[in-house]
Amino acid sequence: MSVSLQKGQKVSLSKDNAGLSKVIVGLGWDEVKRKTGFFAPRPQPIDCDASALALVNGKLIRKEDVVFFGNLRHPTGTIEHMGDNLTGAGEGDDEQIVVDLARIPAEYDKVVLVVNIYQAVQRKQHFGLIENAFIRLVNGATQTEMCRYSLTDNYTGMTSMIFGEIYRRNGEWKFNAIGQGTTDPGLGELIGRYM
């Protein structure tokens, strides 16, 4: 049974999922329907990009530890981005990242899951133009959704989002629903928070 999380809530992934190995992180969003006038320029689709940051003692050590559309696979093979969705159109997950918790080297204590809007500043786009945004974690072996966190705050003006983090504590994997919007214009600035 899936747990619906609130902002800031933490949940154990290992506790009710004995032998949990692979987790599929699904991220989804829909673009708010915008009104357009007869002479108004047609708005560009909003291209959200999901990324995973593998941290050592809470810090990003190497650029290879950022898994995103330009680096689909972590060097250890334990984190894999399943590809870039350019519009967010359609039902279900827009982007997925697979995390093999059982094989992540012990030096990594946290995987932070972030989303930024591609060229947000140039296109004058922000998370206030997005609705139904969520992150969900699915047990890779059973395809059962373990938990889901849906964003509910007003994120007008925010161009990037720290959705949540999977972290290891006392030999147990947990998930923290963060939902923190930022004004970082791109992934480079967003990852700077963890260096």
Helices and strands as residue ranges (DSSP letters): E 3-5, E 10-12, E 22-31, E 48-56, G 63-65, E 66-67, E 79-81, E 95-100, E 108-117, H 120-123, G 127-129, E 130-139, E 145-150, E 160-169, E 172-182, H 187-191, G 192-194
